[in-house]
């Protein structure tokens, strides 16, 4: 049985903020009625709602314990039942910009870096990125971004050595496709 140190999840999405500035003229004329604010918070999104755990297990060739949290605190996490297997979590962020803009905020890859960034075709998605790296402790780290409207979902997968790179990438692509299909009919996509 392989031993493994559970690695922390790959860095999540950036916290995004919007700064508003107001200009005032010399006259204090009202600019219109104040905006109508919602009376209750919007429903929280759980990416796991669009994923079949059996299909995820088949795609990764592994068995998982799935954690989905609660309606108030959604969570989407797949932990391996066998020591040394792949682990993944899925989260999301509403983001009005392009996925290209978001990924560029991470900076430029250093010359000679082992990180690979690709743009896979994902049905029902506006855009997607797949970022693959092997860490210093020989763990395969894959982060995938899939954007549908203003909804950006992020898959973080880790698999310690020895790993099957092709199988992990196939699994991540399967998850991303499921996320995009589920999101395409949602009201969170903008």
Backbone torsions as a table, in degrees:
resi	resn	phi	psi	omega
1	UNK	NA	131.1	-179.0
2	UNK	-73.6	145.1	172.4
3	UNK	-101.6	151.9	-179.0
4	UNK	-150.9	145.6	170.9
5	UNK	-95.9	123.4	-178.8
6	UNK	-66.7	122.2	-179.8
7	UNK	-86.0	150.6	177.2
8	UNK	-66.9	150.7	-179.4
9	UNK	-59.4	146.1	178.7
10	UNK	-58.9	147.6	-175.2
11	UNK	-47.6	133.7	-179.0
12	UNK	-78.7	-172.6	-179.8
13	UNK	-69.7	158.3	177.4
14	UNK	-69.6	146.8	171.0
15	UNK	-77.1	128.7	-174.9
16	UNK	-109.4	133.0	178.1
17	UNK	-130.3	153.4	176.9
18	UNK	-119.9	130.2	177.6
19	UNK	-100.4	130.7	178.8
20	UNK	-109.2	137.3	175.6
21	UNK	-123.5	146.8	179.8
22	UNK	-119.9	142.0	176.2
23	UNK	-109.7	140.9	175.9
24	UNK	-125.0	137.9	177.7
25	UNK	-91.9	-172.1	-179.8
26	UNK	-73.6	-32.4	179.5
27	UNK	-93.1	146.4	-176.2
28	UNK	-96.0	42.8	177.8
29	UNK	-68.0	137.2	176.2
30	UNK	-66.4	145.9	-178.3
31	UNK	-95.8	2.7	179.7
32	UNK	131.9	173.6	-179.1
33	UNK	-69.2	152.0	178.3
34	UNK	-67.1	155.1	-178.8
35	UNK	-66.2	151.1	175.8
36	UNK	-81.2	125.3	-180.0
37	UNK	-97.4	148.5	179.2
38	UNK	-64.5	147.9	179.0
39	UNK	-85.3	-17.4	175.1
40	UNK	-141.2	156.3	-178.6
41	UNK	-68.2	146.7	176.8
42	UNK	-66.0	156.3	178.3
43	UNK	-61.9	143.4	177.9
44	UNK	-79.1	148.8	-178.5
45	UNK	-95.3	136.4	172.3
46	UNK	-122.1	109.5	-179.5
47	UNK	-56.2	-27.8	-179.3
48	UNK	-64.6	-20.8	179.5
49	UNK	-59.7	-25.8	-178.3
50	UNK	-100.3	8.9	-177.4
51	UNK	-117.7	136.3	174.6
52	UNK	-92.6	113.6	-178.4
53	UNK	-55.0	-35.5	178.8
54	UNK	-65.6	-40.1	178.7
55	UNK	-67.6	-36.9	177.3
56	UNK	-64.4	-45.1	178.1
57	UNK	-60.0	-44.3	179.3
58	UNK	-62.3	-44.6	-177.9
59	UNK	-62.8	-36.2	-178.9
60	UNK	-91.8	-10.1	-176.5
61	UNK	64.5	34.3	-176.8
62	UNK	-144.6	160.4	174.6
63	UNK	-105.7	139.6	-173.8
64	UNK	-125.1	154.1	161.7
65	UNK	-96.3	127.8	-176.7
66	UNK	-105.5	130.7	175.9
67	UNK	-117.1	127.0	-177.9
68	UNK	-116.7	-1.0	178.9
69	UNK	69.4	-149.6	-179.0
70	UNK	-125.8	173.9	177.6
71	UNK	-62.2	-34.0	-179.5
72	UNK	-81.1	-27.7	-179.7
73	UNK	-135.8	76.7	-177.9
74	UNK	-65.7	149.0	-179.0
75	UNK	-148.6	145.6	176.6
76	UNK	-139.0	99.1	-173.7
77	UNK	-138.8	137.0	177.2
78	UNK	-122.4	112.3	179.1
79	UNK	-108.1	141.9	-175.7
80	UNK	-70.0	141.5	174.9
81	UNK	-79.7	-24.7	177.6
82	UNK	-103.1	135.9	178.8
83	UNK	-60.2	134.3	178.5
84	UNK	90.7	2.5	179.8
85	UNK	-85.3	173.0	179.0
86	UNK	-71.0	152.1	175.8
87	UNK	-130.5	147.4	176.8
88	UNK	-148.4	154.1	171.9
89	UNK	-136.6	156.7	-177.8
90	UNK	-130.6	134.6	175.4
91	UNK	-140.9	-177.2	-176.9
92	UNK	-150.3	166.4	175.7
93	UNK	-151.5	140.8	170.9
94	UNK	-84.2	128.6	-174.8
95	UNK	-146.5	120.3	-175.1
96	UNK	-81.8	-13.5	-179.3
97	UNK	-85.2	-174.3	179.2
98	UNK	-84.1	157.1	177.3
99	UNK	-65.8	-33.8	176.7
100	UNK	-59.8	-44.1	177.9
101	UNK	-61.6	-42.3	-178.8
102	UNK	-63.4	-47.8	-178.3
103	UNK	-65.6	-35.3	179.2
104	UNK	-63.3	-24.5	179.6
105	UNK	-66.7	-15.2	178.7
106	UNK	-79.6	-9.3	177.2
107	UNK	97.3	177.6	-178.3
108	UNK	-92.0	140.5	177.2
109	UNK	-67.3	138.3	177.9
110	UNK	-69.5	149.3	178.2
111	UNK	-60.4	133.8	-179.3
112	UNK	84.5	2.5	179.7
113	UNK	-65.1	149.2	179.8
114	UNK	-90.2	-3.0	-178.7
115	UNK	-72.3	134.1	176.7
116	UNK	-116.4	133.5	176.8
117	UNK	-120.0	123.8	178.0
118	UNK	-126.2	164.4	179.5
119	UNK	-118.6	87.4	-178.7
120	UNK	-74.7	152.9	173.5
121	UNK	-81.3	124.1	179.5
122	UNK	-127.5	115.0	177.8
123	UNK	-56.3	144.4	179.0
124	UNK	72.7	-0.7	179.5
125	UNK	-105.4	149.4	173.4
126	UNK	-78.5	-32.3	-177.8
127	UNK	-165.7	159.9	178.2
128	UNK	-155.1	151.8	173.9
129	UNK	-136.1	143.5	176.8
130	UNK	-124.7	120.3	-177.4
131	UNK	-117.1	121.2	-174.0
132	UNK	-123.1	135.5	178.0
133	UNK	-150.0	156.3	171.0
134	UNK	-115.1	121.0	-175.6
135	UNK	-75.5	172.2	-179.6
136	UNK	-59.1	-28.6	178.5
137	UNK	-92.9	19.4	176.3
138	UNK	63.4	40.7	173.8
139	UNK	-104.1	132.8	175.6
140	UNK	-78.6	123.3	180.0
141	UNK	-119.6	121.7	-179.1
142	UNK	-125.1	128.6	173.1
143	UNK	-122.4	130.1	177.8
144	UNK	-122.7	136.3	174.2
145	UNK	-112.7	133.1	174.5
146	UNK	-131.8	125.9	-176.5
147	UNK	-111.8	129.9	174.4
148	UNK	-130.4	104.1	-173.6
149	UNK	63.2	-129.4	179.9
150	UNK	-88.9	-0.8	-178.5
151	UNK	-93.0	119.9	175.2
152	UNK	-114.3	118.0	177.6
153	UNK	-105.0	144.4	-174.2
154	UNK	-125.4	129.2	175.7
155	UNK	-110.7	126.3	174.4
156	UNK	-115.5	121.0	179.1
157	UNK	-124.4	138.2	177.4
158	UNK	-129.3	138.6	175.6
159	UNK	-144.1	120.4	-178.9
160	UNK	-75.0	164.8	177.9
161	UNK	-70.7	143.5	-5.4
162	UNK	-80.3	135.3	-178.0
163	UNK	-119.5	159.1	175.1
164	UNK	-104.7	95.3	-174.4
165	UNK	-56.0	-47.0	-177.9
166	UNK	-61.5	-39.7	-179.3
167	UNK	-68.4	-41.2	178.7
168	UNK	-64.7	-43.5	178.9
169	UNK	-64.2	-40.0	176.3
170	UNK	-61.7	-43.0	178.2
171	UNK	-62.0	-45.1	179.3
172	UNK	-63.2	-42.6	178.7
173	UNK	-61.9	-38.3	177.8
174	UNK	-63.7	-44.2	178.9
175	UNK	-63.3	-46.0	-179.3
176	UNK	-60.6	-42.1	178.8
177	UNK	-62.5	-42.4	177.3
178	UNK	-63.3	-40.2	179.0
179	UNK	-64.1	-44.3	-178.4
180	UNK	-65.6	-42.0	-180.0
181	UNK	-63.6	-43.7	179.0
182	UNK	-65.1	-40.3	-176.9
183	UNK	-71.3	-29.5	-175.0
184	UNK	-57.3	-30.8	179.7
185	UNK	-98.5	8.1	-176.4
186	UNK	-88.6	166.3	175.9
187	UNK	-91.0	2.7	179.3
188	UNK	-88.3	-8.1	-173.9
189	UNK	-79.6	-6.8	174.6
190	UNK	97.3	NA	NA
